[in-house]
Amino acid sequence: METLLTLKIIHVAATVLLLACAASLAAVAWRKRSEAPSCTLRRPWPLAWATMLVCMLSMPFTGWWLVHLVGWPLGQAWLLASSVIYTVATLCVLWLLARLNRLRMGNGGGGRFTLALAIIGGVGFLSIAALMGAKPI
């Protein structure tokens, strides 16, 4: 039982940290939107990006381990849906990071696509958190 509780705590903490870092980055980007989109890559924000990436990498492993320990079949609709949403949201966040880095260097495009990537990633991770909380079996 201790392993299951520890994994739950790690998984939920990774989710909370991921959403908190994303919210803080969004707040800073909204506050400093007149400067440039690259303000979210200046110090100390690389720590927030690194924390988000570590959380995103740990979530599939702890999630799979939790499903394995509880004994749920991987073919459940909410698990499959969260896996697909996780893949899309993670790719959007990684693409957003690369795009913000290009904008920081001065080679960029419009801000609408960057905003769309941020919204898709944020809504994706929020929907995964909702699926984790509801667990519609």
N, C-alpha and C positions, 0 to 999 in steps of 0.2 A: 504494500500500500504506500510505503514511503516513496518508491520510485514514481508511482503514478501521481502522487501529490506534487513531488518535485518537478516533474515534467509539466504538469498543469501550470504551476507557478511560473516556470521558465517561459512557456508558450504564451501565457497571458501577459507576462511582463514584456516579452518581445513585441507583442501586439500593441500594448499601451505605449511603449517607448517609440515604436514606429509611428503611431498616430500623433503622439506628442511632438516628435521632431518635425513631422510633416506640417502640423499646425503652426509650430513656431516659425518654420521657414516660410509658410504662406503668409503669416502675419508680417514678417519682416519684408517680404517681397511686396505686400500690399502697401505697407507704410512708406517704402522707398521706391515705389513704382515710377516716380518721376526721374530718379537717378538713372537706373538701367536695370535690366533683368539680371545682370551679372552680379548685383550686390549680394545675392544669396550664396555666392561662392567665395566671398572674402572671409577673412578670419573673423570670428571663431566658427563660422558655419561649416567648414569641412568636417569638424567633429560631429555635427548633427548629421551630415551626409554619411559619414563613416558609421555612425550608430545605426542609421536607417539601413545601410547595406548589410551590416552584421545581423540585424534583426530579420531582414528579408531572407538571408541565407539560413538562419537557424530555424525559421518557422516550418519549412517543409520537413526537416528532420525530426523536430520535436512533435509535429503534428502526426507524422507517420508512426512514430513510436507510441504516441498516445492511442491512436486507432488500433495498433497492434496489441497493446496491453489491455485495452477495454474489450477487444474482440469484435469490433464492428467490421462488417465486410466492406472492402474498398469500392464496391459497386453501388453504394448508396448514392442517390441523386444529389444530396447536399454535399457529399464529399467530392464527387466528380465535378459539380458546379464550382465549388470553392477552388479546386485544383485548376480549372480552366480560368477562372477569374484571377487567381493568383498569378498564373503565367502571363496573362495579358497586362495586369497591373504592374508586375515586376518589369516587363519589357518596356512599358510606358515610362516608368521611373528611371530606368537606365538610359533610355533615349532622351528623357528630359535632362538628365545629368550631362550627357554628351552635348546636347543642344545648348544648355546654359554655359558649358565650358567654351563652346564655339562663340557664343555671344560675348563672353568675358574677353576672349582674344580679339574680338572686333569683327569676326566673320559671322554674321548672323542674318537672320531673316526676320519675318514678322513675328509679333508676339502672340498672335491668335493660335498658331499651332502649338506653341509652347504652353499656352494656357490650356488648350485642349488636352495635351499630354498630362498636365498636372491634374486636371479635373478627372480624367479617366483613371489615373493612378489612385487618386484620393478616394473616389467613389468605389473603386474596386476593393481597396483595403477596408473601407467602411462596410461594404457589403459582406466581405469575408468575416469581419468581426460580428456582424449581425447573424450570419449563418452559424458561426461558432457558438454564439449565445443561445440561439433558438434550437439548434440541433434537430431539425425536423426529420425524424426517423420514420 
